[in-house]
């Protein structure tokens, strides 16, 4: 434990002022700096090879008559109108499979890709069809 010391602490002394560092001046050469030219980047992006999705999207749009498979509302022909139930990256062989692509409203597509299952089902209760189809497609993928 502590022992009581009745003597006061010694007073602090003032610190010495610090001296600045000694610096030597920069030596400059007589030659100017060599400038390197900027790399030219092409403004036009390289065209992607057709994957076949566009033609499939047109076929699905005609089958569904422009209506969402969940809400049955009319929706425009747009990339966001078509949702892959199983992702293209994880299941590349199902990329162009008709059963893996659903025509849905943009809000449903965004919620499916970027939020939880609960939030999607809370907003659109009929979207349970998406998760049922997802399970069915996974079974088909892994059992094939």
Secondary structure, DSSP 4 states (H G I P E B T S, - for coil): -PPP--SPPPPPPPPPPPPPPP-PPPPPPSSPPPPPPPPP--SSPPPPPP-SHHHHHHHHHHHHTTB-TTT--B--S-GGGEEESS-TTT-GGGTT-GGGEEE--HHHHHHHHHS-HHHHHHH-GGGHHHHHHHHHHHHHHHH-
